[in-house]
Each structure stands twice: as structure tokens, then as C-alpha cells.
Amino acid sequence: MPNQADANLWAFIRTRDSIFTLEQARACGLTDKEIEARSGYSFLRLYRGVFVLAGAALTARGALRAACLAGDPHAAVSHRSAAAFYDVPGGRKDLAELTCPRWLRTTQSGLLVHESTRINPGDVTLIDELPVMRPERVLLELAGIYRSPDFIEKVAQAMRRKRLITYESTLSTFNRLARKGVRGVKVMRTVLERWDPTQRPTESEMETLVLQILREAGFADLVPQFEVFDKYGRFVARVDIGLPRWRIGVEYDSMQEHSDEFARARDNRRRNALIRAEWIPVVARYHDIRNGGEELISTLREKIRALSA
């Protein structure tokens, strides 16, 4: 029969995904005899010393919480699971992925554990009482998994948009963790070399892709979110990617994002304002960008040749 200790435990786990440890149950007032009596009936064992309340749905966050408690001390959600928490590219909610100094081996399905003795307390933050690796470290972890500078640049841009990282904090973490044999170091070094901390982040993954396509095609002095002013110093517009040497502004557009007449009218006004300020607006279309941006590249080269003549 439930008693005050049970009530204390239920109140405690209400905001903790119905997950608790043996020590936490004791702290709520349950005796070892009461805990043993409830095991397999009211309490379901997930790991040694870690339980879930019977009948409670084991959520993805709950599975991570249980794994972190089982991996204590210093276990934290990391890699793709942490990316999912931060809602950035590369995240996976179907996988419980964490890092801890040492793990008692388990065959638990869907659980991936990374062992590391180099976990600095500053690498971990608490989100809803759940230890999660900080974004700067997660970025390096993802670089070791995906091994693509272009993809990791997209992740970095997304983290910048969410104000999760800065160039300084990312560089500091990289310098501290980058060692021979650490996966992702070469990829992260490339991303940091591309990163101009004086420039704004892109505003979407597609804008990042446009930037990468133009950079790969050999266009120089590309400036994301470039602010255009007229000859009187009045603000005109902010273009997705500016080529200020040629006074060209590239604007990403897609039918999915600009399908109503009001949006089209607004875009037309912006482009007309750019033209009055003696800038050349160039539109980057969704399907062309997905296919490598050949039309966009050709258009820009034609514009630059005409300006150079």
C-alpha cells in the first residue's frame, strides 16, 4: 500500500521522466525492504540501481536519463543524442548516445556508450536536470562521426544561429581537446579556418549550402547576411550573401517559402530597393541549389564579366 515515502518518490520523479536510482528512492524514505518488494511490480529495473516506475512510458529522454544515472559519475548525453537536444543537424532521437569515463558493459538495445577519461566539468551542462555535453564539444564529436567539413559547417552555423557557440568558445574547446588520435580534428580545423568571426551566421541550412557552393566555385569575399546601404548611408536591405566588390546580392528563394502574393510583393520591393541603391540582386532557386547550383554560378559569372568589361 502506498505510503508517504511512495508519495515523496512520485513527486520527485514527476519531472524526471519517472526514472530514479536506488539511492534516490532511499532518500525519499523507502527502505531497502520496501524497494525490494516493489521491484518487478511497481518498479522496473533498467540498469543496476536504476529503475523506472511501472506503467510509465519510457521516453527517449528517459532512456538517456537512465543511462546517464547508470554511468555515473560524470556520464553525459553526447554526440548525436546531444545534437538532438540542441535541435541542430546531425541529431538522432532514436539513439541513446552518451559519454562517460567507464561503463559496465551492457547489451541494452539502442544504447551507444563512448568512454573518455577527458571529461572536464566545464564540458557538461544540465538541461532539465539531465547532464548534456556542451555544444562546442558536441561539434567536435559530430565531426568525428560525419567527417565532412561542409556538414559540420552547417552544424556550426545552426549552433551560431541559436547562440549556442561563439568562435572563441569553439576554438578554446578545440585547442583543449584536439590531440593525435582524436576523431574529427582535421574536419574541425577546416571548419575553424573557414569561420570568419566578424561575419554573421547564415539564417538557414539552405543559405549555408549556397555559401558553400559559391565558395567551391571560386567566388571570393562572400559575406553572409550582408547589410546594404545607399549612397546617403541609409539602410536598404540585408542580403543572404553579399559580393560587395561587385555590388551583387544573392538571395535564396524557394516556392515552398515564398508561395503567397504578399511574400512575393515584399521580395519584389526589396529587390527594387537594391536596384535603386545600384546593387544587382541575384536569386538562388531551391531546385538549382539542390542540383549543384550551376544556373546560379553561370548567372553570377555573367554578371561579373559584364561589370568587368
Sine and cosine of phi, psi and omega as CSV:
sin_phi,cos_phi,sin_psi,cos_psi,sin_omega,cos_omega
0.00,0.00,0.75,-0.67,-0.03,-1.00
-0.86,0.51,0.62,-0.79,0.05,-1.00
-0.80,-0.60,-0.17,-0.98,-0.03,-1.00
-0.89,0.45,-0.58,0.82,0.03,-1.00
-0.89,0.45,-0.65,0.76,0.07,-1.00
-0.88,0.48,-0.68,0.73,0.01,-1.00
-0.88,0.48,-0.65,0.76,0.04,-1.00
-0.88,0.48,-0.67,0.74,-0.02,-1.00
-0.92,0.40,-0.70,0.71,-0.01,-1.00
-0.88,0.47,-0.63,0.77,0.04,-1.00
-0.91,0.42,-0.60,0.80,-0.03,-1.00
-0.93,0.37,-0.66,0.75,-0.11,-0.99
-1.00,0.04,-0.06,1.00,-0.06,-1.00
-0.85,0.53,-0.61,0.79,0.00,-1.00
-0.97,-0.24,0.27,0.96,-0.03,-1.00
-0.81,-0.58,0.54,0.84,0.09,-1.00
0.86,0.50,0.43,0.90,0.01,-1.00
0.90,0.44,0.38,0.92,0.00,-1.00
-0.97,-0.25,0.64,-0.77,0.04,-1.00
-0.39,-0.92,0.26,-0.97,0.02,-1.00
-0.95,-0.31,0.21,-0.98,0.06,-1.00
-0.84,0.54,-0.69,0.72,-0.01,-1.00
-0.90,0.43,-0.62,0.79,0.01,-1.00
-0.93,0.37,-0.61,0.79,0.06,-1.00
-0.89,0.45,-0.66,0.75,0.05,-1.00
-0.89,0.46,-0.66,0.75,-0.02,-1.00
-0.90,0.43,-0.44,0.90,0.04,-1.00
-0.99,0.17,-0.12,0.99,0.08,-1.00
0.93,-0.37,-0.02,1.00,0.01,-1.00
-0.98,0.21,0.66,-0.75,0.05,-1.00
-1.00,0.08,0.29,-0.96,0.03,-1.00
-0.87,0.49,-0.57,0.82,0.01,-1.00
-0.91,0.41,-0.66,0.75,0.03,-1.00
-0.92,0.39,-0.64,0.77,0.02,-1.00
-0.90,0.44,-0.69,0.73,0.01,-1.00
-0.89,0.45,-0.63,0.78,-0.01,-1.00
-0.92,0.40,-0.50,0.86,-0.04,-1.00
-1.00,0.00,-0.27,0.96,-0.03,-1.00
-0.90,0.44,0.75,-0.67,-0.03,-1.00
0.99,0.14,-0.12,0.99,0.00,-1.00
-0.86,-0.51,-0.93,0.38,0.07,-1.00
-1.00,-0.03,-0.49,0.87,-0.02,-1.00
-0.90,-0.43,0.76,-0.65,0.06,-1.00
-0.95,-0.30,0.78,-0.62,-0.04,-1.00
-0.98,0.18,0.80,-0.60,0.06,-1.00
-0.98,-0.18,-0.72,0.70,0.08,-1.00
-0.67,-0.75,0.13,-0.99,0.04,-1.00
-0.87,0.49,0.90,-0.44,0.02,-1.00
0.99,0.15,0.12,0.99,-0.01,-1.00
-0.80,-0.60,0.76,-0.65,-0.12,-0.99
-0.74,-0.67,0.31,-0.95,0.17,-0.99
-0.80,-0.60,0.56,-0.83,0.02,-1.00
-0.92,0.38,0.77,-0.64,-0.01,-1.00
-0.86,0.51,0.68,-0.73,0.01,-1.00
1.00,-0.01,-0.25,0.97,0.02,-1.00
-0.99,0.13,0.66,-0.75,0.04,-1.00
-0.94,0.34,0.77,-0.64,0.04,-1.00
-0.99,0.10,0.98,-0.19,-0.02,-1.00
-0.98,0.19,0.19,-0.98,0.05,-1.00
-0.87,0.49,-0.65,0.76,0.03,-1.00
-0.93,0.38,-0.60,0.80,0.04,-1.00
-0.90,0.44,-0.64,0.77,0.04,-1.00
-0.89,0.46,-0.64,0.77,0.05,-1.00
-0.92,0.40,-0.66,0.75,0.01,-1.00
-0.88,0.47,-0.69,0.72,0.00,-1.00
-0.90,0.45,-0.68,0.73,-0.01,-1.00
-0.90,0.43,-0.65,0.76,0.02,-1.00
-0.91,0.42,-0.64,0.77,0.04,-1.00
-0.91,0.42,-0.61,0.79,0.02,-1.00
-0.94,0.35,-0.47,0.88,-0.03,-1.00
-1.00,-0.05,0.06,1.00,0.03,-1.00
-0.84,0.54,0.51,-0.86,0.03,1.00
-1.00,0.06,0.38,-0.93,0.15,-0.99
0.96,0.29,0.28,0.96,0.10,-0.99
-0.97,0.22,0.57,-0.82,-0.01,-1.00
-0.50,-0.87,0.54,-0.84,0.11,-0.99
-0.89,0.46,0.70,-0.72,-0.10,-0.99
-0.56,-0.83,-0.05,-1.00,0.12,-0.99
0.77,0.64,-0.79,-0.62,-0.10,-0.99
-0.94,0.33,-0.51,0.86,0.06,-1.00
-0.92,0.39,-0.64,0.77,0.04,-1.00
-0.92,0.38,-0.62,0.78,0.05,-1.00
-0.87,0.49,-0.61,0.79,0.06,-1.00
-0.90,0.43,-0.62,0.78,0.05,-1.00
-0.88,0.48,-0.64,0.77,-0.02,-1.00
-0.99,0.10,-0.09,1.00,0.03,-1.00
0.85,0.53,0.80,0.59,0.05,-1.00
-0.83,-0.56,0.29,-0.96,0.01,-1.00
-0.83,0.56,0.54,-0.84,0.00,-1.00
1.00,-0.07,-0.09,1.00,-0.01,-1.00
-0.98,0.19,0.47,-0.88,0.07,-1.00
-0.68,-0.74,0.80,-0.60,0.02,-1.00
-1.00,-0.08,-0.15,0.99,-0.03,-1.00
-1.00,-0.03,0.10,0.99,-0.07,-1.00
-0.74,-0.67,0.74,-0.68,0.11,-0.99
-1.00,-0.09,0.96,-0.26,-0.08,-1.00
-0.85,-0.53,0.80,-0.60,-0.03,-1.00
-0.57,-0.82,0.20,-0.98,0.02,-1.00
-0.79,-0.61,0.67,-0.74,0.06,-1.00
-0.45,-0.89,0.29,-0.96,-0.03,-1.00
-0.90,0.44,-0.62,0.79,-0.01,-1.00
-0.46,-0.89,0.56,-0.83,-0.06,-1.00
-0.72,-0.70,0.73,-0.69,0.14,-0.99
-0.97,0.25,0.90,-0.43,-0.18,-0.98
-0.81,0.59,0.63,-0.77,-0.04,-1.00
-0.64,-0.77,0.40,-0.92,0.06,-1.00
-0.96,-0.28,0.32,0.95,-0.03,-1.00
-0.83,0.56,0.82,-0.57,-0.02,-1.00
-0.92,0.39,0.66,-0.75,0.07,-1.00
0.99,0.17,0.13,0.99,-0.02,-1.00
-0.93,-0.37,0.80,-0.59,0.03,-1.00
-0.83,-0.56,0.86,-0.50,-0.08,-1.00
-0.91,-0.41,0.76,-0.65,0.11,-0.99
-0.96,-0.28,0.75,-0.66,0.03,-1.00
-0.99,-0.14,0.74,-0.68,0.02,-1.00
-0.48,-0.88,0.74,-0.67,0.07,-1.00
-1.00,-0.02,-0.01,1.00,-0.06,-1.00
-0.95,-0.30,0.87,0.50,0.06,-1.00
-0.95,-0.31,0.95,-0.32,0.04,-1.00
-0.99,0.11,0.68,-0.73,0.05,-1.00
-0.79,0.61,-0.49,0.87,0.03,-1.00
-0.95,0.30,-0.19,0.98,0.02,-1.00
-0.98,0.18,-0.21,0.98,-0.16,-0.99
-0.89,-0.46,0.66,-0.75,0.11,-0.99
-0.79,-0.61,0.34,-0.94,0.02,-1.00
-0.98,-0.19,0.81,-0.59,0.09,-1.00
-0.84,-0.55,0.92,-0.39,-0.08,-1.00
0.81,0.58,0.70,0.72,0.02,-1.00
0.90,0.43,0.31,0.95,0.01,-1.00
-0.91,-0.41,0.82,-0.57,0.00,-1.00
-0.95,0.31,0.83,-0.56,-0.03,-1.00
-0.75,-0.66,0.67,-0.74,0.06,-1.00
-0.88,0.48,0.60,-0.80,0.03,-1.00
-0.92,0.38,0.45,-0.89,-0.10,-1.00
-0.82,0.57,-0.60,0.80,-0.04,-1.00
-0.87,0.49,-0.67,0.74,0.02,-1.00
-0.95,0.30,-0.62,0.78,0.02,-1.00
-0.86,0.51,-0.61,0.79,0.01,-1.00
-0.87,0.50,-0.69,0.73,0.04,-1.00
-0.92,0.39,-0.62,0.78,0.03,-1.00
-0.88,0.47,-0.68,0.73,0.02,-1.00
-0.92,0.40,-0.56,0.83,0.05,-1.00
-0.88,0.48,-0.56,0.83,0.03,-1.00
-0.96,0.28,-0.35,0.93,0.00,-1.00
-1.00,-0.02,-0.78,0.63,-0.14,-0.99
-1.00,0.04,-0.47,0.88,0.13,-0.99
0.82,0.57,0.55,0.84,0.02,-1.00
-0.79,-0.61,0.91,-0.42,0.04,-1.00
-0.84,0.54,-0.63,0.78,0.01,-1.00
-0.88,0.47,-0.70,0.72,-0.02,-1.00
-0.93,0.38,-0.69,0.72,-0.02,-1.00
-0.92,0.39,-0.51,0.86,0.11,-0.99
-0.89,0.46,-0.63,0.77,0.06,-1.00
-0.88,0.48,-0.67,0.74,0.02,-1.00
-0.90,0.44,-0.71,0.71,0.00,-1.00
-0.88,0.48,-0.68,0.74,0.02,-1.00
-0.89,0.45,-0.65,0.76,0.03,-1.00
-0.90,0.44,-0.66,0.75,0.03,-1.00
-0.91,0.41,-0.60,0.80,0.05,-1.00
-0.91,0.41,-0.67,0.74,0.01,-1.00
-0.87,0.50,-0.58,0.82,-0.01,-1.00
-1.00,0.07,0.05,1.00,-0.01,-1.00
0.86,0.51,0.60,0.80,0.01,-1.00
-1.00,0.03,-0.47,0.88,-0.06,-1.00
-0.67,-0.74,0.33,-0.94,0.19,-0.98
-0.81,-0.59,0.21,-0.98,0.06,-1.00
-0.88,0.48,-0.69,0.73,-0.05,-1.00
-0.90,0.43,-0.70,0.72,-0.03,-1.00
-0.93,0.36,-0.58,0.81,0.01,-1.00
-0.94,0.34,-0.68,0.73,0.02,-1.00
-0.90,0.44,-0.65,0.76,0.01,-1.00
-0.88,0.47,-0.71,0.71,0.02,-1.00
-0.90,0.43,-0.68,0.74,0.02,-1.00
-0.87,0.49,-0.74,0.68,-0.03,-1.00
-0.89,0.45,-0.53,0.85,-0.02,-1.00
-0.98,0.22,-0.58,0.82,-0.12,-0.99
-0.99,-0.16,-0.37,0.93,-0.08,-1.00
-0.94,0.35,0.91,-0.42,0.03,-1.00
-0.64,-0.77,0.32,-0.95,0.07,-1.00
-0.86,0.51,0.76,-0.65,0.00,-1.00
1.00,-0.10,-0.22,0.97,0.04,-1.00
-0.98,0.18,0.83,-0.56,-0.03,-1.00
-0.93,0.36,0.62,-0.78,0.09,-1.00
1.00,-0.06,-0.08,1.00,-0.07,-1.00
-0.89,0.45,-0.72,0.69,-0.03,-1.00
-0.89,0.46,-0.68,0.74,0.01,-1.00
-0.89,0.45,-0.71,0.70,-0.01,-1.00
-0.91,0.42,-0.59,0.81,0.03,-1.00
-0.89,0.46,-0.64,0.77,0.05,-1.00
-0.90,0.44,-0.69,0.73,0.00,-1.00
-0.89,0.46,-0.67,0.74,0.01,-1.00
-0.92,0.39,-0.57,0.82,0.05,-1.00
-0.92,0.40,-0.55,0.83,0.03,-1.00
-0.97,0.26,-0.41,0.91,-0.19,-0.98
-0.98,0.21,0.89,-0.45,0.12,-0.99
-0.98,-0.19,0.96,-0.28,-0.08,-1.00
-0.92,0.39,-0.19,0.98,0.04,-1.00
-0.99,0.13,-0.19,0.98,-0.04,-1.00
-0.99,-0.16,0.46,-0.89,0.06,-1.00
-0.96,0.27,0.40,-0.92,0.12,-0.99
-0.96,0.30,0.36,-0.93,0.13,-0.99
-0.91,0.41,0.28,-0.96,-0.05,-1.00
-0.98,-0.18,0.00,1.00,0.02,-1.00
-0.28,-0.96,0.26,-0.96,0.06,-1.00
-0.89,0.45,-0.59,0.80,-0.01,-1.00
-0.92,0.39,-0.60,0.80,0.06,-1.00
-0.90,0.43,-0.62,0.79,0.06,-1.00
-0.89,0.46,-0.66,0.75,0.02,-1.00
-0.89,0.45,-0.66,0.75,0.06,-1.00
-0.86,0.50,-0.72,0.69,0.02,-1.00
-0.85,0.53,-0.70,0.71,-0.02,-1.00
-0.91,0.41,-0.65,0.76,0.00,-1.00
-0.89,0.45,-0.70,0.72,-0.02,-1.00
-0.93,0.36,-0.62,0.79,0.05,-1.00
-0.89,0.45,-0.69,0.72,0.00,-1.00
-0.90,0.43,-0.52,0.86,-0.01,-1.00
-0.98,0.20,-0.10,0.99,0.08,-1.00
0.98,-0.20,0.08,1.00,0.04,-1.00
-0.96,0.28,0.71,-0.71,-0.06,-1.00
-0.95,-0.31,0.22,-0.98,0.07,-1.00
0.83,0.55,0.69,0.72,0.05,-1.00
-0.99,0.13,0.75,-0.66,-0.06,-1.00
-0.81,-0.59,0.95,-0.32,0.05,-1.00
-0.91,0.41,0.59,-0.81,0.07,-1.00
0.79,0.61,0.78,0.62,-0.06,-1.00
-0.99,0.16,0.73,-0.68,0.00,-1.00
-1.00,-0.01,0.80,-0.59,-0.02,-1.00
-0.98,-0.21,0.73,-0.69,0.06,-1.00
-0.84,-0.55,0.49,-0.87,0.04,-1.00
-0.99,0.12,-0.03,-1.00,-0.08,-1.00
-0.92,0.39,-0.23,0.97,0.05,-1.00
-1.00,-0.10,0.06,1.00,0.02,-1.00
0.99,0.10,0.21,0.98,0.00,-1.00
-1.00,0.00,0.66,-0.75,0.00,-1.00
-0.91,0.42,0.73,-0.68,0.00,-1.00
-0.96,-0.28,-0.83,0.56,-0.05,-1.00
-0.19,-0.98,0.27,-0.96,0.15,-0.99
-0.93,-0.36,0.88,-0.47,-0.02,-1.00
-1.00,-0.06,0.47,-0.88,-0.04,-1.00
-0.85,0.52,-0.73,0.68,0.06,-1.00
-0.64,-0.77,0.83,-0.56,0.00,-1.00
-0.97,-0.24,0.60,-0.80,0.20,-0.98
-0.91,-0.42,0.98,0.18,-0.18,-0.98
-0.87,0.49,-0.50,0.87,0.02,-1.00
-0.86,0.52,-0.60,0.80,-0.05,-1.00
-0.97,-0.23,0.01,1.00,-0.03,-1.00
0.82,0.57,0.72,0.69,0.05,-1.00
-0.91,-0.41,0.71,-0.70,0.06,-1.00
-0.88,-0.47,0.85,-0.52,0.02,-1.00
-1.00,-0.08,0.79,-0.61,-0.01,-1.00
-0.87,-0.49,0.84,-0.54,0.06,-1.00
-0.98,0.21,0.68,-0.73,-0.02,-1.00
-0.63,-0.78,0.57,-0.82,0.10,-0.99
-0.56,-0.83,0.52,-0.86,0.02,-1.00
-0.89,0.46,-0.52,0.86,-0.01,-1.00
-0.92,0.40,-0.59,0.81,-0.10,-1.00
-1.00,-0.07,-0.32,0.95,-0.06,-1.00
-0.73,-0.69,0.91,0.41,-0.12,-0.99
-0.97,-0.23,-0.23,0.97,-0.04,-1.00
-0.98,-0.18,0.34,-0.94,-0.12,-0.99
-0.92,0.40,-0.51,0.86,0.00,-1.00
-0.93,0.36,-0.65,0.76,0.03,-1.00
-0.91,0.42,-0.66,0.75,0.00,-1.00
-0.90,0.43,-0.65,0.76,0.02,-1.00
-0.90,0.43,-0.65,0.76,0.02,-1.00
-0.90,0.44,-0.69,0.72,0.02,-1.00
-0.89,0.45,-0.64,0.77,0.02,-1.00
-0.90,0.44,-0.64,0.77,0.03,-1.00
-0.89,0.45,-0.66,0.75,0.00,-1.00
-0.90,0.44,-0.70,0.71,-0.03,-1.00
-0.92,0.38,-0.60,0.80,0.07,-1.00
-0.91,0.42,-0.61,0.80,0.04,-1.00
-0.91,0.42,-0.62,0.78,0.05,-1.00
-0.90,0.44,-0.67,0.74,0.01,-1.00
-0.89,0.45,-0.67,0.74,0.03,-1.00
-0.89,0.46,-0.51,0.86,0.03,-1.00
-1.00,0.09,0.19,0.98,0.03,-1.00
0.90,0.43,0.61,0.79,0.15,-0.99
-0.93,-0.37,0.43,-0.90,0.00,-1.00
-0.95,-0.30,0.93,-0.37,0.06,-1.00
-0.99,0.13,0.71,-0.70,0.05,-1.00
-0.80,-0.60,0.75,-0.66,-0.07,-1.00
-0.99,-0.10,0.74,-0.67,0.11,-0.99
-0.98,-0.19,0.89,-0.45,-0.06,-1.00
-1.00,0.00,0.53,-0.85,-0.07,-1.00
-0.83,0.56,-0.81,0.58,-0.11,-0.99
-0.92,0.39,-0.58,0.81,0.04,-1.00
-0.92,0.40,-0.66,0.75,0.01,-1.00
-0.90,0.43,-0.68,0.74,0.01,-1.00
-0.90,0.44,-0.41,0.91,-0.01,-1.00
-0.99,-0.15,0.26,0.97,0.07,-1.00
0.95,-0.30,-0.12,0.99,0.10,-0.99
0.96,0.27,0.43,0.90,-0.07,-1.00
-0.87,0.50,-0.68,0.73,-0.02,-1.00
-0.90,0.43,-0.67,0.74,0.01,-1.00
-0.89,0.46,-0.73,0.69,0.00,-1.00
-0.87,0.49,-0.70,0.71,0.01,-1.00
-0.88,0.47,-0.69,0.72,0.00,-1.00
-0.88,0.47,-0.71,0.70,-0.01,-1.00
-0.90,0.44,-0.66,0.75,0.01,-1.00
-0.91,0.42,-0.61,0.79,0.05,-1.00
-0.90,0.44,-0.68,0.73,0.00,-1.00
-0.89,0.46,-0.69,0.72,-0.03,-1.00
-0.93,0.37,-0.63,0.78,0.07,-1.00
-0.88,0.48,-0.67,0.74,0.00,-1.00
-0.90,0.43,-0.63,0.77,0.00,-1.00
-0.94,0.33,-0.48,0.88,-0.03,-1.00
-0.99,0.13,-0.28,0.96,-0.09,-1.00
-0.94,0.35,0.00,0.00,0.00,0.00
